[in-house]
Amino acid sequence: MDIFTNQVYKYVENNLCNVRFNEGVIETLIQLNKKEIKSVIVTSTEKEKVYSVLERLNSIDLFDYVIGRNDVKKQKPDCEAIDKALKAINGDKFLSAIVGDSEVDIKSGQNVGISTIWISSNENKDYHIHINERELKPNFTITSFHELQRFF
């Protein structure tokens, strides 16, 4: 597992310059900000790498906080990162949701007891072919970020 993890992080590091937001993310984040709804990135990537991408994409101000792998002792699906995110924004877990594109995102939300929204786009299905939505049991499933706007 350590070898696999190291290979994944090396790939991520080598491809940070190619990272782009999915369609609808920027528009949705702008709408969240207008409605004063807070948003936090919770990632298994180091926070510094996330900030470098956000800076390159001129989008740092769209997020209220970033929790990276170096901010927690236990990674998702453990509750620690989500709990830290909620605390950072003074969030109420009963009024919050995790929007995720992976099994660990949804499981971490379920472990904390917040609503889960799984992004089941075609790109995501190609990347996470092993995910069975019936077994995963997210509270909601969307196929694009534009659909998030119906929740707020």
DSSP file (Angstrom, degrees, kcal/mol; ACC not computed):
  #  RESIDUE AA STRUCTURE BP1 BP2  ACC     N-H-->O    O-->H-N    N-H-->O    O-->H-N    TCO  KAPPA ALPHA  PHI   PSI    X-CA   Y-CA   Z-CA
    1    1 A M     >        0   0    0      0, 0.0     4,-2.9     0, 0.0     5,-0.2   0.000 360.0 360.0 360.0 -39.2    0.0    0.0    0.0
    2    2 A D  H  >  +     0   0    0      2,-0.2     4,-2.6     1,-0.2     5,-0.2   0.898 360.0  50.3 -61.4 -40.4    2.8    2.4    0.8
    3    3 A I  H  > S+     0   0    0      2,-0.2     4,-2.2     1,-0.2    -1,-0.2   0.937 112.4  46.8 -63.7 -46.0    4.3    1.9   -2.7
    4    4 A F  H  > S+     0   0    0      2,-0.2     4,-2.5     1,-0.2    -2,-0.2   0.933 112.4  49.9 -60.0 -47.3    1.0    2.5   -4.3
    5    5 A T  H  X S+     0   0    0     -4,-2.9     4,-2.5     1,-0.2     5,-0.2   0.914 110.3  50.1 -59.8 -44.3    0.4    5.6   -2.2
    6    6 A N  H  X S+     0   0    0     -4,-2.6     4,-2.1     1,-0.2    -1,-0.2   0.889 110.4  50.2 -61.9 -39.3    3.8    7.0   -3.1
    7    7 A Q  H  X S+     0   0    0     -4,-2.2     4,-2.3     2,-0.2    -2,-0.2   0.908 110.5  49.8 -65.2 -41.6    3.2    6.4   -6.8
    8    8 A V  H  X S+     0   0    0     -4,-2.5     4,-2.6     1,-0.2    -2,-0.2   0.934 112.4  46.6 -62.9 -46.4   -0.2    8.2   -6.6
    9    9 A Y  H  X S+     0   0    0     -4,-2.5     4,-2.6     1,-0.2    -1,-0.2   0.844 110.9  52.1 -68.7 -32.3    1.3   11.2   -4.8
   10   10 A K  H  X S+     0   0    0     -4,-2.1     4,-2.3    -5,-0.2    -1,-0.2   0.920 110.7  48.6 -66.4 -42.0    4.2   11.4   -7.2
   11   11 A Y  H  X S+     0   0    0     -4,-2.3     4,-1.1     2,-0.2    -2,-0.2   0.933 111.9  49.1 -61.3 -46.0    1.7   11.4  -10.1
   12   12 A V  H >< S+     0   0    0     -4,-2.6     3,-0.8     1,-0.2     4,-0.5   0.942 111.5  49.0 -58.6 -48.9   -0.3   14.1   -8.4
   13   13 A E  H >< S+     0   0    0     -4,-2.6     3,-0.8     1,-0.3     4,-0.2   0.893 111.6  48.9 -60.1 -40.8    2.7   16.2   -7.9
   14   14 A N  H 3< S+     0   0    0     -4,-2.3    -1,-0.3     1,-0.2    -2,-0.2   0.669 116.8  42.9 -73.0 -16.2    3.9   15.8  -11.5
   15   15 A N  T X< S+     0   0    0     -4,-1.1     3,-1.9    -3,-0.8     4,-0.4   0.242  74.0 109.1-116.8  13.4    0.4   16.8  -12.8
   16   16 A L  G X  S+     0   0    0     -3,-0.8     3,-1.2    -4,-0.5    -1,-0.1   0.835  75.7  62.5 -58.0 -32.2   -0.6   19.7  -10.6
   17   17 A C  G 3  S+     0   0    0      1,-0.2    -1,-0.3    -4,-0.2    -2,-0.1   0.666 102.3  51.8 -68.9 -14.3   -0.1   22.0  -13.6
   18   18 A N  G <  S+     0   0    0     -3,-1.9    -1,-0.2     2,-0.0    -2,-0.2   0.494  79.9 119.1 -98.1  -5.7   -2.9   20.1  -15.4
   19   19 A V    <   +     0   0    0     -3,-1.2     2,-0.3    -4,-0.4    -3,-0.0  -0.422  36.5 169.6 -67.8 131.3   -5.5   20.3  -12.6
   20   20 A R        -     0   0    0     -2,-0.2     2,-0.2    37,-0.0    -2,-0.0  -0.943  36.6-102.4-135.1 156.2   -8.7   22.2  -13.7
   21   21 A F        -     0   0    0     -2,-0.3     3,-0.1     1,-0.1     2,-0.0  -0.532  40.9-109.2 -75.1 147.3  -12.0   22.6  -12.1
   22   22 A N    >   -     0   0    0     -2,-0.2     3,-1.9     1,-0.2     4,-0.4  -0.348  52.3 -76.1 -67.1 158.2  -14.9   20.5  -13.4
   23   23 A E  T 3  S+     0   0    0      1,-0.2   122,-0.8     2,-0.1   123,-0.3  -0.320 118.8  19.5 -57.5 134.5  -17.5   22.3  -15.3
   24   24 A G  T 3> S+     0   0    0    121,-0.2     4,-2.1   120,-0.1    -1,-0.2   0.257  90.7 107.9  91.6 -11.7  -19.9   24.3  -13.1
   25   25 A V  H <> S+     0   0    0     -3,-1.9     4,-2.8     2,-0.2     5,-0.2   0.956  80.2  44.9 -65.6 -50.6  -17.6   24.4  -10.0
   26   26 A I  H  > S+     0   0    0     -4,-0.4     4,-2.5     1,-0.2     5,-0.2   0.938 114.8  48.0 -60.3 -48.4  -16.7   28.1  -10.3
   27   27 A E  H  > S+     0   0    0      1,-0.2     4,-1.9     2,-0.2    -1,-0.2   0.898 113.5  48.3 -59.6 -40.9  -20.3   29.2  -10.9
   28   28 A T  H  X S+     0   0    0     -4,-2.1     4,-2.4     2,-0.2    -1,-0.2   0.910 111.0  49.7 -67.1 -42.9  -21.5   27.1   -8.0
   29   29 A L  H  X S+     0   0    0     -4,-2.8     4,-2.5     2,-0.2    -2,-0.2   0.883 108.8  53.0 -64.5 -37.6  -18.9   28.4   -5.6
   30   30 A I  H  X S+     0   0    0     -4,-2.5     4,-2.3    -5,-0.2    -1,-0.2   0.915 109.9  48.4 -62.2 -42.4  -19.7   32.0   -6.6
   31   31 A Q  H  X S+     0   0    0     -4,-1.9     4,-1.7     2,-0.2    -2,-0.2   0.898 110.0  52.0 -64.9 -40.3  -23.4   31.3   -5.8
   32   32 A L  H  <>S+     0   0    0     -4,-2.4     5,-3.0     1,-0.2    -2,-0.2   0.940 110.5  48.5 -59.1 -47.0  -22.4   29.8   -2.5
   33   33 A N  H ><5S+     0   0    0     -4,-2.5     3,-1.6     1,-0.2    -2,-0.2   0.896 107.7  54.3 -61.9 -41.2  -20.4   32.9   -1.6
   34   34 A K  H 3<5S+     0   0    0     -4,-2.3    -1,-0.2     1,-0.3    -2,-0.2   0.856 111.6  45.2 -60.8 -34.3  -23.2   35.2   -2.6
   35   35 A K  T 3<5S-     0   0    0     -4,-1.7    -1,-0.3    -3,-0.2    -2,-0.2   0.324 115.9-117.7 -91.4   7.7  -25.5   33.3   -0.2
   36   36 A E  T < 5 +     0   0    0     -3,-1.6     2,-0.5     1,-0.2    -3,-0.2   0.823  61.5 152.5  58.2  35.2  -22.8   33.3    2.5
   37   37 A I      < -     0   0    0     -5,-3.0    -1,-0.2    -6,-0.2     2,-0.1  -0.854  41.3-129.3 -94.8 126.5  -22.6   29.5    2.5
   38   38 A K        -     0   0    0     -2,-0.5     2,-0.4    -3,-0.1    25,-0.1  -0.424  21.1-164.2 -80.7 149.7  -19.1   28.4    3.5
   39   39 A S        -     0   0    0     -2,-0.1    25,-2.9    23,-0.1    26,-1.0  -0.998   4.8-172.9-136.4 139.7  -17.1   25.9    1.6
   40   40 A V  E     -a   65   0A   0     -2,-0.4     2,-0.6    24,-0.2    26,-0.2  -0.985  20.2-136.1-130.6 137.8  -14.0   23.9    2.7
   41   41 A I  E     -a   66   0A   0     24,-2.1    26,-3.3    -2,-0.4     2,-0.5  -0.855  19.5-172.2 -90.2 127.0  -11.7   21.7    0.7
   42   42 A V  E     +a   67   0A   0     -2,-0.6     2,-0.3    24,-0.2    26,-0.2  -0.973  21.5 162.4-119.2 113.7  -10.9   18.5    2.5
   43   43 A T        -     0   0    0     24,-2.7     4,-0.1    -2,-0.5    -2,-0.0  -0.903  51.9-135.7-136.5 157.1   -8.3   16.6    0.7
   44   44 A S  S    S+     0   0    0     -2,-0.3     2,-0.2    24,-0.2    24,-0.1   0.354  85.0  92.7 -89.4   4.0   -5.7   13.8    1.0
   45   45 A T  S    S-     0   0    0      1,-0.1    24,-1.8    24,-0.1    25,-0.2  -0.644  94.5 -88.9 -92.8 154.4   -3.2   16.0   -0.8
   46   46 A E    >>  -     0   0    0     -2,-0.2     4,-1.6    22,-0.2     3,-0.7  -0.397  34.2-126.0 -63.8 139.7   -0.9   18.4    1.0
   47   47 A K  H 3> S+     0   0    0      1,-0.3     4,-2.8     2,-0.2     5,-0.2   0.843 107.4  60.1 -56.9 -38.2   -2.4   21.8    1.6
   48   48 A E  H 3> S+     0   0    0      1,-0.2     4,-1.8     2,-0.2    -1,-0.3   0.876 104.6  49.2 -61.4 -37.9    0.5   23.6    0.0
   49   49 A K  H <> S+     0   0    0     -3,-0.7     4,-1.7     2,-0.2    -1,-0.2   0.887 110.6  50.6 -68.0 -38.8   -0.1   21.8   -3.3
   50   50 A V  H  X S+     0   0    0     -4,-1.6     4,-2.8     1,-0.2    -2,-0.2   0.933 109.7  50.2 -64.1 -45.3   -3.8   22.6   -3.2
   51   51 A Y  H  X S+     0   0    0     -4,-2.8     4,-2.7     1,-0.2    -1,-0.2   0.866 106.4  55.6 -62.2 -35.7   -3.0   26.3   -2.6
   52   52 A S  H  X S+     0   0    0     -4,-1.8     4,-2.0    -5,-0.2    -1,-0.2   0.902 111.2  44.3 -65.0 -38.1   -0.7   26.3   -5.5
   53   53 A V  H  X S+     0   0    0     -4,-1.7     4,-2.1     2,-0.2    -2,-0.2   0.928 113.7  49.5 -69.3 -45.1   -3.5   25.1   -7.8
   54   54 A L  H  <>S+     0   0    0     -4,-2.8     5,-2.8     1,-0.2     6,-0.5   0.892 111.6  49.8 -61.1 -39.0   -6.0   27.5   -6.3
   55   55 A E  H ><5S+     0   0    0     -4,-2.7     3,-1.5    -5,-0.2    -1,-0.2   0.930 110.0  49.5 -64.5 -45.7   -3.6   30.3   -6.8
   56   56 A R  H 3<5S+     0   0    0     -4,-2.0    -1,-0.2     1,-0.3    -2,-0.2   0.853 114.2  45.9 -61.2 -35.1   -2.9   29.4  -10.4
   57   57 A L  T 3<5S-     0   0    0     -4,-2.1    -1,-0.3    -5,-0.1    -2,-0.2   0.303 109.8-123.8 -91.9   8.8   -6.7   29.2  -11.1
   58   58 A N  T < 5S+     0   0    0     -3,-1.5    -3,-0.2    -5,-0.1    -2,-0.1   0.904  79.0 115.0  51.3  48.0   -7.3   32.5   -9.3
   59   59 A S    > < +     0   0    0     -5,-2.8     3,-1.5    -6,-0.1     4,-0.3   0.226  22.5 111.7-133.7  14.9   -9.8   30.8   -6.9
   60   60 A I  G >  S+     0   0    0     -6,-0.5     3,-1.5     1,-0.3    -5,-0.1   0.901  79.2  57.2 -57.8 -40.7   -8.3   31.0   -3.4
   61   61 A D  G 3  S+     0   0    0      1,-0.3    -1,-0.3    -7,-0.1    -2,-0.1   0.584  91.0  72.2 -70.4  -8.8  -11.0   33.4   -2.3
   62   62 A L  G <  S+     0   0    0     -3,-1.5     2,-0.4     2,-0.0    -1,-0.3   0.632  93.9  61.9 -80.0 -12.5  -13.8   31.0   -3.3
   63   63 A F    <   -     0   0    0     -3,-1.5   -23,-0.2    -4,-0.3     3,-0.1  -0.901  64.2-155.3-118.1 143.8  -13.0   28.7   -0.4
   64   64 A D  S    S-     0   0    0    -25,-2.9     2,-0.3    -2,-0.4   -24,-0.2   0.743  77.9  -5.3 -84.5 -25.3  -13.2   29.5    3.3
   65   65 A Y  E     -a   40   0A   0    -26,-1.0   -24,-2.1     2,-0.0     2,-0.4  -0.990  55.0-143.1-164.4 157.2  -10.7   26.9    4.4
   66   66 A V  E     -a   41   0A   0     -2,-0.3     2,-0.6   -26,-0.2   -24,-0.2  -0.996   7.8-166.8-131.4 128.2   -8.5   24.0    3.2
   67   67 A I  E     -a   42   0A   0    -26,-3.3   -24,-2.7    -2,-0.4     2,-0.2  -0.969  19.5-176.8-111.5 116.8   -7.8   20.9    5.3
   68   68 A G    >   -     0   0    0     -2,-0.6     3,-2.1   -26,-0.2     4,-0.4  -0.538  43.5 -93.3-108.4 176.3   -4.9   18.9    3.8
   69   69 A R  G >  S+     0   0    0    -24,-1.8     3,-0.8     1,-0.3   -23,-0.2   0.788 123.2  58.0 -60.3 -28.4   -3.3   15.6    4.6
   70   70 A N  G 3  S+     0   0    0    -25,-0.2    -1,-0.3     1,-0.2   -24,-0.1   0.486  96.6  64.3 -82.8  -0.7   -0.7   17.4    6.7
   71   71 A D  G <  S+     0   0    0     -3,-2.1     2,-0.3     2,-0.0    -1,-0.2   0.525 103.1  48.8 -94.4  -8.1   -3.4   18.9    8.9
   72   72 A V    <   -     0   0    0     -3,-0.8     3,-0.1    -4,-0.4     9,-0.0  -0.902  63.1-145.4-132.4 157.9   -4.7   15.6   10.3
   73   73 A K  S    S+     0   0    0     -2,-0.3     2,-0.4     1,-0.2    -1,-0.1   0.789  93.1  43.6 -87.4 -32.8   -3.3   12.4   11.8
   74   74 A K  S    S-     0   0    0      3,-0.0     7,-0.4     4,-0.0    -1,-0.2  -0.950  80.3-139.3-119.1 134.2   -5.9   10.1   10.2
   75   75 A Q    >   -     0   0    0     -2,-0.4     3,-2.1     1,-0.2     5,-0.1  -0.401  43.5 -43.6 -86.3 163.1   -7.0   10.4    6.6
   76   76 A K  T 3  S+     0   0    0      1,-0.3    -1,-0.2    -2,-0.1    29,-0.1  -0.336 118.6  46.3 -54.7 140.6  -10.5   10.0    5.2
   77   77 A P  T 3  S+     0   0    0      0, 0.0    -1,-0.3     0, 0.0    34,-0.2  -0.940  98.7  92.9 -90.8  13.1  -12.7    8.1    5.8
   78   78 A D  S <  S-     0   0    0     -3,-2.1     4,-0.4     1,-0.1     3,-0.4  -0.312  82.9-122.9 -60.6 154.1  -11.8    8.8    9.4
   79   79 A C  S  > S+     0   0    0      1,-0.2     4,-2.9     2,-0.1     5,-0.3   0.645  89.7  91.1 -74.1 -17.1  -13.8   11.7   10.9
   80   80 A E  H  > S+     0   0    0      1,-0.2     4,-2.4     2,-0.2    -1,-0.2   0.871  86.3  45.0 -54.4 -48.3  -10.9   13.9   11.9
   81   81 A A  H  > S+     0   0    0     -3,-0.4     4,-2.1    -7,-0.4    -1,-0.2   0.903 116.2  45.5 -66.0 -41.5  -10.6   16.0    8.7
   82   82 A I  H  > S+     0   0    0     -4,-0.4     4,-2.6     2,-0.2     5,-0.2   0.915 112.3  51.9 -68.5 -41.9  -14.4   16.6    8.4
   83   83 A D  H  X S+     0   0    0     -4,-2.9     4,-2.3     1,-0.2    -2,-0.2   0.914 110.7  48.9 -59.0 -42.5  -14.6   17.4   12.1
   84   84 A K  H  X S+     0   0    0     -4,-2.4     4,-2.6    -5,-0.3    -1,-0.2   0.898 110.3  51.3 -63.7 -40.3  -11.7   19.9   11.7
   85   85 A A  H  X S+     0   0    0     -4,-2.1     4,-1.4     2,-0.2    -2,-0.2   0.932 110.5  47.8 -63.3 -45.9  -13.5   21.5    8.7
   86   86 A L  H  <>S+     0   0    0     -4,-2.6     5,-3.6     1,-0.2     4,-0.3   0.909 113.4  48.2 -61.2 -42.4  -16.7   21.9   10.6
   87   87 A K  H ><5S+     0   0    0     -4,-2.3     3,-1.0     3,-0.2    -1,-0.2   0.899 106.3  57.6 -65.0 -40.1  -14.8   23.5   13.5
   88   88 A A  H 3<5S+     0   0    0     -4,-2.6    -1,-0.2     1,-0.3    -2,-0.2   0.818 118.1  31.7 -61.8 -31.8  -12.9   25.8   11.2
   89   89 A I  T 3<5S-     0   0    0     -4,-1.4    -1,-0.3    -3,-0.2    -2,-0.2   0.278 109.8-116.4-108.3   9.5  -16.1   27.3    9.8
   90   90 A N  T < 5 +     0   0    0     -3,-1.0    -3,-0.2    -4,-0.3     2,-0.2   0.915  57.3 176.5  54.5  44.5  -18.1   26.9   13.0
   91   91 A G      < -     0   0    0     -5,-3.6     2,-0.6    -6,-0.2    -1,-0.2  -0.459  33.3-133.4 -86.3 152.7  -20.4   24.6   11.0
   92   92 A D    >   -     0   0    0     -2,-0.2     3,-2.0     1,-0.1     4,-0.2  -0.915  11.2-145.5-102.0 121.6  -23.3   22.6   12.2
   93   93 A K  G >  S+     0   0    0     -2,-0.6     3,-0.7     1,-0.3    22,-0.5   0.757  99.7  58.4 -63.2 -22.2  -23.1   19.0   10.9
   94   94 A F  G 3  S+     0   0    0      1,-0.2    -1,-0.3    20,-0.1    20,-0.0   0.610 112.0  40.5 -81.5 -10.5  -26.9   18.9   10.6
   95   95 A L  G <  S+     0   0    0     -3,-2.0     2,-0.3    20,-0.0    -1,-0.2   0.156 107.5  81.8-116.6  15.5  -26.8   21.8    8.2
   96   96 A S    <   -     0   0    0     -3,-0.7    19,-1.3    -4,-0.2     2,-0.3  -0.749  52.9-167.8-120.8 164.5  -23.7   20.7    6.3
   97   97 A A  E     -b  115   0B   0     -2,-0.3     2,-0.5    17,-0.2    19,-0.2  -0.990  18.4-133.1-147.4 152.5  -22.9   18.3    3.5
   98   98 A I  E     -b  116   0B   0     17,-2.5    19,-2.9    -2,-0.3     2,-0.6  -0.937  15.8-158.6-105.8 131.7  -19.9   16.7    2.0
   99   99 A V  E     +b  117   0B   0     -2,-0.5     2,-0.3    17,-0.2    19,-0.2  -0.950  27.8 164.8-107.6 119.3  -19.7   16.8   -1.8
  100  100 A G  E     -b  118   0B   0     17,-2.6    19,-2.7    -2,-0.6    -2,-0.0  -0.940  44.0-156.7-141.8 159.8  -17.3   14.1   -3.0
  101  101 A D  S    S+     0   0    0     -2,-0.3     2,-0.3    17,-0.2    17,-0.1   0.228  77.7  60.8-115.5  11.0  -16.2   12.2   -6.0
  102  102 A S  S  > S-     0   0    0      1,-0.1     4,-1.8    29,-0.0     5,-0.2  -0.912  83.6-112.7-137.2 164.7  -14.8    9.2   -4.2
  103  103 A E  H  > S+     0   0    0     -2,-0.3     4,-2.8     1,-0.2     5,-0.2   0.885 116.1  54.3 -60.9 -41.5  -15.9    6.4   -1.9
  104  104 A V  H  > S+     0   0    0      1,-0.2     4,-2.2     2,-0.2    -1,-0.2   0.843 105.0  55.0 -67.3 -31.1  -13.7    7.8    1.0
  105  105 A D  H  > S+     0   0    0      2,-0.2     4,-2.0     1,-0.2    -1,-0.2   0.960 112.7  41.3 -61.9 -50.4  -15.4   11.2    0.6
  106  106 A I  H  X S+     0   0    0     -4,-1.8     4,-2.4     1,-0.2    -2,-0.2   0.917 115.4  50.1 -66.3 -43.3  -18.9    9.6    1.0
  107  107 A K  H  X S+     0   0    0     -4,-2.8     4,-2.5     1,-0.2    -1,-0.2   0.871 108.3  53.0 -64.7 -35.8  -17.8    7.3    3.8
  108  108 A S  H  X S+     0   0    0     -4,-2.2     4,-1.7    -5,-0.2    -1,-0.2   0.913 110.1  48.1 -67.9 -39.4  -16.2   10.1    5.8
  109  109 A G  H  X>S+     0   0    0     -4,-2.0     5,-2.2     2,-0.2     4,-2.0   0.918 112.5  48.9 -62.5 -42.7  -19.4   12.1    5.6
  110  110 A Q  H  <5S+     0   0    0     -4,-2.4    -2,-0.2     1,-0.2    -1,-0.2   0.893 108.9  53.3 -63.5 -39.6  -21.4    9.0    6.7
  111  111 A N  H  <5S+     0   0    0     -4,-2.5    -1,-0.2     1,-0.2    -2,-0.2   0.849 113.4  43.0 -64.3 -34.0  -18.9    8.4    9.6
  112  112 A V  H  <5S-     0   0    0     -4,-1.7    -1,-0.2    -5,-0.1    -2,-0.2   0.772 113.8-118.2 -81.3 -27.7  -19.4   12.0   10.8
  113  113 A G  T  <5 +     0   0    0     -4,-2.0     2,-0.3     1,-0.3    -3,-0.2   0.751  67.8 129.6  94.2  27.4  -23.2   11.9   10.3
  114  114 A I      < -     0   0    0     -5,-2.2    -1,-0.3    -6,-0.1   -17,-0.2  -0.740  66.8 -84.7-108.3 163.6  -23.5   14.7    7.7
  115  115 A S  E     -b   97   0B   0    -19,-1.3   -17,-2.5   -22,-0.5     2,-0.4  -0.309  43.3-144.6 -63.4 147.2  -25.4   14.6    4.4
  116  116 A T  E     -b   98   0B   0    -19,-0.2    24,-2.0    21,-0.1    23,-0.5  -0.955  14.5-170.8-121.4 134.9  -23.4   13.2    1.5
  117  117 A I  E     -bc  99 140B   0    -19,-2.9   -17,-2.6    -2,-0.4     2,-0.5  -0.971  12.0-157.4-125.6 114.4  -23.6   14.2   -2.1
  118  118 A W  E     -bc 100 141B   0     22,-2.6    24,-2.7    -2,-0.5     2,-0.8  -0.788  10.8-140.1 -96.5 130.7  -21.8   12.0   -4.6
  119  119 A I  E     + c   0 142B   0    -19,-2.7     2,-0.4    -2,-0.5    24,-0.2  -0.807  21.2 179.9 -90.3 111.3  -20.7   13.4   -7.9
  120  120 A S        +     0   0    0     22,-3.8    -1,-0.1    -2,-0.8   -19,-0.1  -0.461  19.3 155.5-110.9  57.1  -21.4   10.7  -10.5
  121  121 A S     >  -     0   0    0     -2,-0.4     4,-2.5     1,-0.1     5,-0.2  -0.325  58.3-107.1 -76.3 165.7  -20.2   12.5  -13.7
  122  122 A N  H  > S+     0   0    0     21,-0.3     4,-1.9     1,-0.2     5,-0.1   0.907 122.4  51.1 -59.8 -41.3  -19.0   10.5  -16.7
  123  123 A E  H  > S+     0   0    0      1,-0.2     4,-1.7     2,-0.2    -1,-0.2   0.904 110.5  49.0 -62.1 -40.7  -15.4   11.5  -15.9
  124  124 A N  H  > S+     0   0    0      1,-0.2     4,-3.1     2,-0.2    -1,-0.2   0.893 107.8  53.6 -67.1 -39.0  -15.8   10.3  -12.4
  125  125 A K  H  < S+     0   0    0     -4,-2.5    -1,-0.2     1,-0.2    -2,-0.2   0.878 108.4  50.7 -63.2 -36.2  -17.3    7.0  -13.4
  126  126 A D  H  < S+     0   0    0     -4,-1.9     3,-0.5    -5,-0.2    -1,-0.2   0.875 116.3  41.1 -66.9 -36.2  -14.3    6.4  -15.7
  127  127 A Y  H  < S+     0   0    0     -4,-1.7     2,-0.3     1,-0.2    -2,-0.2   0.844 123.9  36.1 -81.0 -35.7  -11.9    7.2  -12.8
  128  128 A H    ><  +     0   0    0     -4,-3.1     3,-1.6    -5,-0.2    -1,-0.2  -0.505  68.4 153.2-116.3  60.8  -13.8    5.3  -10.1
  129  129 A I  T 3   +     0   0    0     -3,-0.5    -1,-0.1    -2,-0.3    -2,-0.1   0.708  66.8  63.6 -65.7 -19.8  -15.2    2.4  -12.0
  130  130 A H  T 3  S+     0   0    0     -3,-0.2     2,-0.3     2,-0.1    -1,-0.3   0.609  76.3 108.5 -80.8 -12.0  -15.3    0.2   -8.8
  131  131 A I    <   -     0   0    0     -3,-1.6     2,-0.6    -6,-0.1     3,-0.1  -0.514  51.1-163.2 -76.2 127.4  -17.9    2.3   -7.0
  132  132 A N    >>  -     0   0    0     -2,-0.3     4,-2.5     1,-0.1     3,-0.6  -0.941   7.2-156.1-107.3 111.1  -21.3    0.8   -6.7
  133  133 A E  H 3> S+     0   0    0     -2,-0.6     4,-2.6     1,-0.3    -1,-0.1   0.849  91.4  56.6 -59.5 -36.4  -23.8    3.6   -5.9
  134  134 A R  H 34 S+     0   0    0      1,-0.2    -1,-0.3     2,-0.2    -3,-0.0   0.888 113.3  40.6 -64.1 -36.9  -26.3    1.2   -4.3
  135  135 A E  H <4 S+     0   0    0     -3,-0.6    -2,-0.2     1,-0.2    -1,-0.2   0.849 114.1  53.0 -77.1 -34.6  -23.6   -0.1   -1.9
  136  136 A L  H  < S-     0   0    0     -4,-2.5    -2,-0.2     2,-0.0    -3,-0.2   0.887  86.0-164.7 -68.9 -40.2  -22.2    3.4   -1.3
  137  137 A K     <  -     0   0    0     -4,-2.6    -3,-0.1    -5,-0.2   -21,-0.1   0.916   8.7-175.4  56.5  54.8  -25.6    4.8   -0.4
  138  138 A P        -     0   0    0      0, 0.0   -21,-0.1     0, 0.0    -1,-0.1  -0.408  34.1-121.7 -69.5 158.3  -25.0    8.6   -0.6
  139  139 A N  S    S+     0   0    0    -23,-0.5     2,-0.3     1,-0.2   -22,-0.2   0.889  94.0  10.0 -65.8 -37.9  -27.9   10.8    0.5
  140  140 A F  E     -c  117   0B   0    -24,-2.0   -22,-2.6     2,-0.0     2,-0.4  -0.972  64.9-153.4-140.6 153.1  -27.9   12.4   -3.0
  141  141 A T  E     -c  118   0B   0     -2,-0.3     2,-0.3   -24,-0.2   -22,-0.2  -0.997  14.5-179.6-128.1 134.3  -26.3   11.8   -6.3
  142  142 A I  E     -c  119   0B   0    -24,-2.7   -22,-3.8    -2,-0.4     3,-0.1  -0.902  23.7-153.1-126.7 159.3  -25.6   14.5   -8.9
  143  143 A T  S    S+     0   0    0     -2,-0.3     2,-0.3     1,-0.2   -21,-0.3   0.526  80.9  21.2-108.6  -9.2  -24.0   14.3  -12.3
  144  144 A S  S >  S-     0   0    0    -23,-0.1     3,-1.0     1,-0.1     4,-0.3  -0.987  75.1-115.4-152.4 158.6  -22.7   17.9  -12.5
  145  145 A F  G >  S+     0   0    0   -122,-0.8     3,-1.5    -2,-0.3     4,-0.5   0.785 109.4  70.5 -66.4 -27.1  -21.7   20.7  -10.2
  146  146 A H  G >  S+     0   0    0   -123,-0.3     3,-1.3     1,-0.3    -1,-0.2   0.856  90.1  62.9 -56.5 -33.7  -24.5   22.9  -11.6
  147  147 A E  G X  S+     0   0    0     -3,-1.0     3,-1.5     1,-0.3    -1,-0.3   0.724  85.4  74.7 -65.9 -21.4  -27.0   20.5   -9.8
  148  148 A L  G X  S+     0   0    0     -3,-1.5     3,-2.3    -4,-0.3     4,-0.3   0.817  80.2  72.5 -59.4 -30.0  -25.6   21.5   -6.4
  149  149 A Q  G X  S+     0   0    0     -3,-1.3     3,-1.0    -4,-0.5    -1,-0.3   0.728  83.7  67.4 -62.3 -21.4  -27.4   24.8   -6.7
  150  150 A R  G <  S+     0   0    0     -3,-1.5    -1,-0.3     1,-0.2    -2,-0.2   0.674  93.3  61.4 -71.9 -14.0  -30.7   23.1   -6.1
  151  151 A F  G <         0   0    0     -3,-2.3    -1,-0.2    -4,-0.2    -2,-0.2   0.547 360.0 360.0 -89.4  -7.7  -29.6   22.3   -2.5
  152  152 A F    <         0   0    0     -3,-1.0    -2,-0.2    -4,-0.3    -1,-0.1   0.397 360.0 360.0-138.3 360.0  -29.2   25.9   -1.4
